[in-house]
Amino acid sequence: IEWSPRMNVSELGSNYVMTVEIPGVHVNDIRVEVDDRKLTVMAKHSTECWKVAGCSNGSISAYHRREYGGEPYQIVWTLPTNVDKDTISAEFLNGLLQIIIPKL
């Protein structure tokens, strides 16, 4: 089963608000696209390694269990017909991506 991030979509005043939980992802590894009636979020987990005593930068981990990381992933949400797709904005903070989708 392909991993998919958890997300909430709510209405707040004159906006739809999408919040996507994507910890372990660097802001430069996130892409948000709006195409016709679809909003797509694409991301990949960071490949940066923690500094561990006795290990070199070229060391490869032997996983005993792996539940995240690896392949890039995406989520697609069909936009309602009453949105202004030209003014959609996004902000990423502390592992949460918040996308503001203004209504017409």
C-alpha positions in Angstrom: 0.0 0.0 0.0 1.4 3.4 -1.0 1.8 5.8 1.9 -0.5 8.8 1.9 -0.3 11.8 4.3 -3.2 12.6 6.6 -5.2 15.7 5.6 -8.2 17.8 6.7 -10.3 20.0 4.5 -12.6 22.5 6.2 -14.6 25.7 5.4 -13.6 28.8 7.3 -15.5 32.0 6.3 -14.8 32.7 2.6 -12.1 30.0 2.2 -11.6 26.3 2.1 -8.6 25.4 4.2 -6.6 22.2 3.5 -4.1 21.1 6.1 -1.8 18.3 5.1 0.4 16.5 7.7 3.8 15.9 6.1 6.6 15.7 8.8 10.1 14.9 7.7 9.8 16.8 4.4 11.9 19.8 3.5 9.9 22.8 2.2 12.0 22.6 -1.1 10.7 19.0 -1.6 7.0 20.1 -1.7 5.1 21.1 -4.8 1.5 22.3 -5.0 -0.1 22.5 -8.4 -3.6 23.6 -9.5 -4.7 22.1 -12.9 -8.2 22.7 -14.1 -10.4 21.4 -11.2 -7.7 19.5 -9.3 -5.3 20.6 -6.6 -2.2 18.3 -6.3 0.3 18.1 -3.5 3.6 16.3 -4.3 6.3 15.7 -1.8 9.2 13.4 -0.8 10.7 12.7 2.5 14.1 14.2 3.1 17.1 12.0 2.4 19.3 13.9 4.9 20.8 11.8 7.6 21.2 12.5 11.3 24.8 12.7 12.5 25.6 9.4 14.2 28.8 8.8 16.0 31.0 6.2 14.2 29.1 6.5 10.9 30.3 8.3 7.7 28.2 10.3 5.3 28.4 7.4 2.8 27.0 4.8 5.3 23.9 2.9 4.2 21.3 2.0 6.8 20.1 -1.6 7.1 16.4 -1.2 8.0 14.8 -3.5 10.6 11.5 -1.7 10.0 10.6 1.1 7.5 7.3 2.9 7.5 8.2 6.2 5.8 10.6 7.6 3.3 11.6 6.3 0.0 9.3 7.1 -3.0 7.7 10.4 -3.6 4.0 10.6 -3.1 1.1 12.8 -4.0 -2.5 13.6 -3.0 -5.1 15.0 -5.3 -8.2 16.9 -4.3 -11.0 17.8 -6.7 -11.7 21.5 -6.2 -15.3 22.7 -5.7 -16.6 24.8 -8.6 -16.9 27.9 -6.4 -13.2 28.6 -5.9 -10.8 31.3 -7.1 -8.0 29.0 -8.2 -5.8 32.0 -9.2 -5.4 33.1 -5.6 -4.7 29.8 -3.8 -1.8 30.2 -1.3 0.2 27.7 0.8 2.4 27.9 3.9 4.5 25.2 5.4 5.3 25.2 9.1 6.4 22.5 11.6 5.5 19.6 9.3 2.1 21.0 8.4 1.2 22.3 4.9 -1.8 24.7 5.0 -3.4 25.6 1.7 -5.9 28.5 1.6 -8.4 28.1 -1.2 -10.6 31.3 -1.5 -14.2 30.9 -2.6 -15.6 33.1 -5.4 
